[in-house]
Amino acid sequence: MKATIWHNPACGTSRKTLAILEDTPGVEVSVVEYLVSPPSAEKLAQLYRDAGMTPQQGLRLRGTDAEERGLPGADDATVLAAMTAEPKLIERPLVETDKGVRLCRPQDKVHEIL
């Protein structure tokens, strides 16, 4: 099974999720440091759609100015544009496998798609 994680190495939850992926037999992990290589708005939209969530639900509020900018109440296109321009606004970690996509907060959510 292939798994892609949009990862922030400075985030403990992201590191723990990556460890679960790496420790699961048969999982080939692709790591994307999204702060360095952010996903496109189209890719983010697909990830959130496949996870059954809205872009607003994928916003990182802690440590960002998302609330001050009114992003939690903004339309999808505005939120996605803000995330691609400033990837720190993307809540992490997102994991995609053939079984689906999850925002792995807490990290154990990754088991749902393994």
TORKOL-261242 format. One record per residue: chain; x, y, z of N, C-alpha, C in turn; residue in three letters. Coordinates in pm, 1 decimal. Last residue first. Layout:
BEGIN
+-------+----------+----------+----------+----------+----------+----------+----------+----------+----------+------+
| kette |      n.x |      n.y |      n.z |     ca.x |     ca.y |     ca.z |      c.x |      c.y |      c.z | rest |
+-------+----------+----------+----------+----------+----------+----------+----------+----------+----------+------+
|     A |        X |        Y |        Z |        X |        Y |        Z |        X |        Y |        Z |  Ala |
...
+-------+----------+----------+----------+----------+----------+----------+----------+----------+----------+------+
This chain:
BEGIN
+-------+----------+----------+----------+----------+----------+----------+----------+----------+----------+------+
| kette |      n.x |      n.y |      n.z |     ca.x |     ca.y |     ca.z |      c.x |      c.y |      c.z | rest |
+-------+----------+----------+----------+----------+----------+----------+----------+----------+----------+------+
|     A |   -554.6 |    252.3 |    671.8 |   -445.5 |    156.6 |    649.0 |   -501.4 |     15.9 |    630.7 |  Leu |
|     A |   -736.6 |    435.6 |    751.2 |   -710.4 |    425.0 |    608.1 |   -592.2 |    334.8 |    576.8 |  Ile |
|     A |   -751.7 |    431.8 |   1025.1 |   -877.5 |    419.5 |    950.6 |   -853.3 |    395.9 |    801.9 |  Glu |
|     A |   -502.1 |    495.6 |   1123.1 |   -537.4 |    353.7 |   1115.7 |   -665.4 |    330.0 |   1035.5 |  His |
|     A |   -500.8 |    768.9 |   1148.7 |   -437.4 |    711.8 |   1029.7 |   -473.6 |    564.2 |   1013.4 |  Val |
|     A |   -595.8 |    833.2 |   1394.7 |   -691.0 |    835.1 |   1283.3 |   -633.4 |    773.3 |   1156.9 |  Lys |
|     A |   -382.8 |    857.7 |   1568.9 |   -442.0 |    724.3 |   1552.7 |   -546.5 |    718.6 |   1440.9 |  Asp |
|     A |   -322.1 |   1129.7 |   1592.4 |   -246.0 |   1048.1 |   1497.9 |   -307.9 |    910.3 |   1473.3 |  Gln |
|     A |   -637.2 |   1310.2 |   1625.2 |   -508.1 |   1259.6 |   1670.7 |   -446.7 |   1162.5 |   1569.7 |  Pro |
|     A |   -547.0 |   1399.4 |   1325.6 |   -545.5 |   1461.8 |   1456.3 |   -660.7 |   1401.6 |   1534.7 |  Arg |
|     A |   -505.2 |   1356.5 |   1032.5 |   -469.1 |   1265.3 |   1142.1 |   -442.3 |   1338.6 |   1272.0 |  Cys |
|     A |   -732.9 |   1367.0 |    802.6 |   -656.0 |   1463.7 |    879.0 |   -628.4 |   1391.7 |   1010.3 |  Leu |
|     A |   -728.0 |   1118.3 |    549.9 |   -763.1 |   1160.4 |    685.5 |   -672.8 |   1274.5 |    728.7 |  Arg |
|     A |   -854.3 |    948.7 |    267.2 |   -773.0 |   1058.7 |    321.0 |   -821.8 |   1088.9 |    461.6 |  Val |
|     A |   -844.8 |    611.4 |    129.0 |   -902.2 |    741.0 |    160.3 |   -800.5 |    840.2 |    213.0 |  Gly |
|     A |   -726.0 |    380.0 |     43.4 |   -849.3 |    365.1 |    121.7 |   -911.9 |    498.7 |    160.3 |  Lys |
|     A |   -489.5 |    446.4 |    -68.8 |   -594.1 |    396.7 |   -158.7 |   -728.3 |    385.5 |    -88.5 |  Asp |
|     A |   -417.8 |    743.5 |    127.9 |   -388.9 |    607.2 |     82.9 |   -498.3 |    568.5 |    -16.6 |  Thr |
|     A |   -293.7 |   1035.6 |    271.7 |   -374.1 |    979.4 |    163.5 |   -324.1 |    838.9 |    131.8 |  Glu |
|     A |   -303.3 |   1256.0 |    543.5 |   -249.6 |   1131.1 |    490.1 |   -348.2 |   1077.5 |    386.7 |  Val |
|     A |   -202.2 |   1557.2 |    692.0 |   -297.2 |   1492.1 |    601.4 |   -229.5 |   1367.2 |    547.5 |  Leu |
|     A |   -127.7 |   1644.9 |   1028.1 |    -86.7 |   1594.6 |    897.9 |   -205.2 |   1537.0 |    819.5 |  Pro |
|     A |   -225.4 |   1991.6 |    990.0 |   -149.6 |   1871.3 |    957.6 |   -165.8 |   1766.0 |   1064.1 |  Arg |
|     A |   -381.9 |   2262.0 |    823.9 |   -371.0 |   2176.9 |    942.7 |   -305.9 |   2045.9 |    902.1 |  Glu |
|     A |   -242.0 |   2528.0 |    659.4 |   -291.1 |   2391.9 |    639.9 |   -271.0 |   2313.2 |    769.9 |  Ile |
|     A |   -112.8 |   2764.0 |    699.7 |   -255.9 |   2762.6 |    729.3 |   -317.5 |   2623.6 |    712.4 |  Leu |
|     A |    136.0 |   2741.3 |    600.5 |    124.3 |   2724.1 |    745.9 |    -22.3 |   2722.2 |    789.0 |  Lys |
|     A |    120.6 |   2808.2 |    328.8 |     92.8 |   2670.7 |    369.1 |     88.7 |   2646.7 |    520.0 |  Pro |
|     A |      2.7 |   3056.4 |    176.9 |     65.7 |   3045.4 |    308.7 |     37.3 |   2906.4 |    364.8 |  Glu |
|     A |   -103.7 |   3000.9 |    -72.6 |    -13.2 |   3115.3 |    -58.5 |     66.3 |   3108.0 |     71.6 |  Ala |
|     A |   -265.0 |   2785.5 |    -14.0 |   -156.1 |   2765.9 |   -110.2 |    -55.8 |   2880.4 |   -102.9 |  Thr |
|     A |   -439.5 |   2903.7 |    173.1 |   -355.8 |   2789.7 |    211.0 |   -239.0 |   2768.9 |    114.1 |  Met |
|     A |   -567.6 |   3097.6 |     18.3 |   -486.7 |   3138.7 |    133.4 |   -391.1 |   3027.1 |    175.2 |  Ala |
|     A |   -701.4 |   2932.4 |   -162.7 |   -601.6 |   3028.1 |   -212.0 |   -510.3 |   3072.9 |    -98.6 |  Ala |
|     A |   -875.5 |   2799.4 |     13.7 |   -774.3 |   2723.4 |    -60.5 |   -664.5 |   2814.4 |   -114.1 |  Leu |
|     A |  -1033.7 |   3017.7 |     97.3 |   -956.3 |   2939.8 |    194.5 |   -844.3 |   2864.7 |    123.3 |  Val |
|     A |  -1148.4 |   3098.0 |   -145.6 |  -1068.1 |   3192.3 |    -68.0 |   -978.3 |   3118.0 |     30.4 |  Thr |
|     A |  -1291.7 |   2867.2 |   -218.5 |  -1185.6 |   2917.8 |   -306.0 |  -1093.3 |   3013.7 |   -231.8 |  Ala |
|     A |  -1483.4 |   2840.5 |     -5.3 |  -1379.1 |   2740.9 |    -30.1 |  -1262.5 |   2796.5 |   -110.8 |  Asp |
|     A |  -1540.5 |   3151.9 |    175.6 |  -1577.1 |   3046.8 |     80.8 |  -1455.9 |   2957.2 |     51.4 |  Asp |
|     A |  -1496.3 |   3205.6 |    534.9 |  -1479.2 |   3239.3 |    393.7 |  -1521.3 |   3122.9 |    303.6 |  Ala |
|     A |  -1489.7 |   3154.1 |    801.4 |  -1620.4 |   3180.4 |    741.0 |  -1614.4 |   3212.5 |    593.2 |  Gly |
|     A |  -1219.1 |   3120.2 |    858.8 |  -1313.3 |   3012.3 |    892.4 |  -1452.2 |   3031.4 |    830.5 |  Pro |
|     A |  -1101.6 |   3371.3 |    772.5 |  -1096.2 |   3252.9 |    687.1 |  -1192.2 |   3140.9 |    728.2 |  Leu |
|     A |  -1070.4 |   3618.4 |    891.4 |  -1205.3 |   3574.2 |    857.6 |  -1210.1 |   3447.3 |    774.2 |  Gly |
|     A |   -831.3 |   3697.3 |    987.7 |   -855.6 |   3721.5 |    844.8 |   -993.6 |   3675.4 |    800.0 |  Arg |
|     A |   -841.3 |   3601.1 |   1242.8 |   -839.9 |   3746.1 |   1223.1 |   -869.9 |   3783.2 |   1078.3 |  Glu |
|     A |   -819.6 |   3325.8 |   1187.9 |   -943.5 |   3380.9 |   1243.9 |   -952.1 |   3531.7 |   1221.5 |  Glu |
|     A |   -555.6 |   3305.7 |   1084.1 |   -671.9 |   3264.2 |   1004.5 |   -801.9 |   3325.4 |   1057.2 |  Ala |
|     A |   -301.4 |   3352.5 |   1172.8 |   -395.0 |   3465.4 |   1175.9 |   -523.4 |   3434.4 |   1099.1 |  Asp |
|     A |   -175.9 |   3085.2 |   1384.7 |   -192.6 |   3155.9 |   1257.7 |   -287.7 |   3274.3 |   1277.3 |  Thr |
|     A |   -171.1 |   2933.5 |   1613.7 |    -44.5 |   2987.1 |   1565.4 |    -53.2 |   3057.4 |   1431.2 |  Gly |
|     A |   -451.9 |   2748.7 |   1524.8 |   -350.1 |   2771.5 |   1627.5 |   -220.2 |   2821.2 |   1563.8 |  Arg |
|     A |   -580.2 |   2690.3 |   1285.4 |   -611.4 |   2814.6 |   1355.4 |   -501.7 |   2850.3 |   1454.7 |  Leu |
|     A |   -562.5 |   2552.3 |    978.5 |   -490.2 |   2555.6 |   1106.1 |   -517.8 |   2691.3 |   1169.8 |  Arg |
|     A |   -837.6 |   2416.1 |    808.1 |   -758.7 |   2534.0 |    842.6 |   -686.7 |   2514.9 |    975.5 |  Leu |
|     A |  -1012.5 |   2218.2 |    745.5 |   -870.5 |   2187.7 |    732.5 |   -779.7 |   2304.3 |    763.8 |  Gly |
|     A |  -1256.8 |   2329.7 |    752.3 |  -1226.2 |   2234.1 |    858.8 |  -1078.9 |   2194.3 |    856.1 |  Gln |
|     A |  -1243.9 |   2473.2 |    515.8 |  -1248.4 |   2546.7 |    641.9 |  -1214.8 |   2455.3 |    760.0 |  Gln |
|     A |  -1263.4 |   2271.6 |    323.7 |  -1135.5 |   2340.4 |    342.1 |  -1131.0 |   2417.9 |    474.8 |  Pro |
|     A |  -1453.0 |   2001.5 |    476.5 |  -1443.0 |   2125.7 |    400.1 |  -1302.9 |   2184.8 |    416.4 |  Thr |
|     A |  -1445.9 |   1641.4 |    432.6 |  -1440.8 |   1764.4 |    511.6 |  -1431.4 |   1885.6 |    419.7 |  Met |
|     A |  -1393.3 |   1391.4 |    330.5 |  -1528.3 |   1422.9 |    376.4 |  -1532.6 |   1546.6 |    463.3 |  Gly |
|     A |  -1159.2 |   1329.5 |    214.0 |  -1163.4 |   1312.4 |    360.0 |  -1302.8 |   1340.1 |    416.1 |  Ala |
|     A |  -1207.2 |   1404.9 |    -44.6 |  -1190.9 |   1262.1 |    -17.1 |  -1193.4 |   1231.7 |    133.1 |  Asp |
|     A |  -1211.9 |   1684.8 |     -4.0 |  -1330.9 |   1615.8 |    -54.4 |  -1323.5 |   1466.7 |    -19.2 |  Arg |
|     A |   -946.9 |   1725.7 |     75.6 |  -1056.1 |   1754.4 |    169.1 |  -1184.6 |   1684.3 |    125.9 |  Tyr |
|     A |   -813.2 |   1645.8 |   -161.3 |   -784.7 |   1582.4 |    -33.2 |   -899.9 |   1603.5 |     65.0 |  Leu |
|     A |   -921.0 |   1826.1 |   -352.4 |   -941.3 |   1681.4 |   -367.2 |   -918.6 |   1609.4 |   -234.4 |  Gln |
|     A |   -823.3 |   2067.8 |   -250.5 |   -968.4 |   2048.2 |   -264.3 |  -1000.2 |   1899.6 |   -274.5 |  Ala |
|     A |   -546.0 |   2020.2 |   -274.4 |   -607.0 |   2038.6 |   -142.0 |   -757.5 |   2013.6 |   -147.9 |  Leu |
|     A |   -529.1 |   2011.2 |   -555.0 |   -494.0 |   1893.7 |   -476.0 |   -554.8 |   1902.8 |   -336.6 |  Lys |
|     A |   -606.9 |   2274.7 |   -618.3 |   -682.1 |   2161.2 |   -671.2 |   -654.6 |   2034.7 |   -589.1 |  Glu |
|     A |   -408.4 |   2424.0 |   -498.7 |   -545.9 |   2440.5 |   -450.7 |   -631.0 |   2322.7 |   -496.4 |  Ala |
|     A |   -118.9 |   2210.6 |   -450.5 |   -198.5 |   2308.7 |   -524.9 |   -337.5 |   2319.6 |   -462.0 |  Ser |
|     A |     88.0 |   2178.6 |   -156.2 |     -0.1 |   2125.0 |   -259.2 |    -74.8 |   2237.3 |   -329.5 |  Pro |
|     A |    421.7 |   2310.4 |   -108.5 |    278.3 |   2309.5 |    -79.3 |    196.7 |   2247.3 |   -192.5 |  Pro |
|     A |    704.2 |   2234.0 |     -7.6 |    638.6 |   2202.2 |   -135.1 |    488.0 |   2195.1 |   -113.0 |  Ser |
|     A |    750.2 |   2335.0 |    248.1 |    851.7 |   2352.7 |    144.5 |    790.3 |   2335.2 |      6.4 |  Val |
|     A |    529.9 |   2262.6 |    388.5 |    575.1 |   2401.1 |    405.4 |    679.9 |   2436.5 |    300.0 |  Leu |
|     A |    501.3 |   1991.0 |    332.7 |    411.8 |   2085.3 |    266.0 |    450.8 |   2231.9 |    286.7 |  Tyr |
|     A |    694.5 |   1750.4 |    258.6 |    701.9 |   1859.8 |    356.3 |    627.3 |   1978.3 |    295.2 |  Glu |
|     A |    578.7 |   1443.7 |    200.4 |    579.5 |   1575.6 |    138.0 |    584.6 |   1679.0 |    249.8 |  Val |
|     A |    677.0 |   1114.5 |    171.2 |    667.2 |   1228.0 |    262.2 |    678.0 |   1357.6 |    183.0 |  Val |
|     A |    541.8 |    805.9 |    119.2 |    594.7 |    922.5 |     49.1 |    570.8 |   1042.8 |    139.8 |  Ser |
|     A |    582.8 |    470.6 |    211.7 |    550.4 |    607.3 |    252.9 |    620.6 |    710.1 |    164.8 |  Val |
|     A |    432.0 |    175.1 |    180.2 |    536.7 |    252.4 |    114.7 |    501.7 |    399.7 |    133.7 |  Glu |
|     A |    358.6 |    -80.6 |    396.9 |    323.2 |     57.1 |    359.8 |    446.6 |    126.7 |    303.1 |  Val |
|     A |    429.4 |   -328.7 |    494.5 |    366.2 |   -321.3 |    363.3 |    326.3 |   -182.0 |    318.9 |  Gly |
|     A |    382.5 |   -265.7 |    842.5 |    435.5 |   -350.4 |    734.7 |    356.2 |   -333.0 |    605.0 |  Pro |
|     A |    425.3 |     38.3 |    992.6 |    321.7 |    -51.9 |    943.5 |    377.2 |   -132.6 |    826.7 |  Thr |
|     A |    612.2 |    224.8 |   1057.8 |    614.2 |    100.8 |   1134.9 |    509.2 |     -0.7 |   1089.3 |  Asp |
|     A |    549.7 |    441.8 |    899.2 |    676.9 |    373.8 |    875.5 |    684.1 |    238.8 |    947.0 |  Glu |
|     A |    302.9 |    517.8 |   1015.1 |    310.6 |    475.5 |    874.9 |    436.7 |    393.6 |    849.8 |  Leu |
|     A |    389.9 |    588.1 |   1271.7 |    291.3 |    481.0 |   1254.2 |    298.8 |    427.0 |   1112.0 |  Ile |
|     A |    559.7 |    801.9 |   1205.1 |    615.1 |    681.9 |   1269.3 |    519.1 |    564.1 |   1255.7 |  Ala |
|     A |    374.4 |    986.9 |   1108.9 |    475.7 |    932.6 |   1018.1 |    535.3 |    804.7 |   1076.0 |  Leu |
|     A |    243.6 |   1040.2 |   1350.6 |    170.2 |    979.5 |   1239.0 |    266.9 |    916.6 |   1140.2 |  Thr |
|     A |    449.8 |   1163.1 |   1492.0 |    391.6 |   1038.5 |   1542.7 |    314.4 |    965.2 |   1432.7 |  Lys |
|     A |    490.5 |   1392.7 |   1334.7 |    599.8 |   1295.5 |   1352.2 |    546.2 |   1160.4 |   1399.4 |  Arg |
|     A |    240.7 |   1516.7 |   1369.2 |    284.7 |   1477.1 |   1235.3 |    396.0 |   1373.0 |   1244.5 |  Ser |
|     A |    248.6 |   1568.2 |   1639.6 |    144.0 |   1481.3 |   1586.3 |    182.6 |   1430.7 |   1448.1 |  Thr |
|     A |    470.7 |   1747.3 |   1650.8 |    474.0 |   1618.7 |   1718.8 |    369.3 |   1521.3 |   1665.3 |  Gly |
|     A |    616.2 |   1929.5 |   1393.3 |    490.1 |   1898.8 |   1461.4 |    495.5 |   1758.3 |   1520.7 |  Cys |
|     A |    833.8 |   1965.8 |   1237.8 |    834.5 |   2036.1 |   1365.8 |    711.9 |   2003.0 |   1450.7 |  Ala |
|     A |    782.7 |   1839.7 |    994.7 |    870.4 |   1772.8 |   1090.2 |    877.0 |   1841.1 |   1227.2 |  Pro |
|     A |    483.7 |   1805.5 |    856.7 |    563.3 |   1914.1 |    912.9 |    651.4 |   1850.9 |   1020.4 |  Asn |
|     A |    347.1 |   1653.5 |    562.8 |    416.1 |   1646.1 |    690.6 |    485.8 |   1776.8 |    726.8 |  His |
|     A |    135.6 |   1462.0 |    414.6 |    173.6 |   1603.5 |    406.7 |    217.9 |   1637.7 |    548.0 |  Trp |
|     A |    201.5 |   1139.4 |    308.2 |    175.2 |   1223.5 |    424.4 |    223.6 |   1364.3 |    393.3 |  Ile |
|     A |     77.3 |    872.3 |    128.0 |    142.3 |   1002.5 |    118.7 |    101.8 |   1082.9 |    240.5 |  Thr |
|     A |    121.7 |    530.2 |     78.4 |     66.3 |    634.7 |    163.9 |    147.5 |    761.5 |    143.3 |  Ala |
|     A |     47.1 |    222.0 |    -78.9 |    117.4 |    350.3 |    -81.5 |     44.6 |    448.4 |      8.1 |  Lys |
|     A |     84.0 |   -118.5 |      0.0 |      0.0 |      0.0 |      0.0 |     88.1 |    124.2 |      0.0 |  Met |
+-------+----------+----------+----------+----------+----------+----------+----------+----------+----------+------+
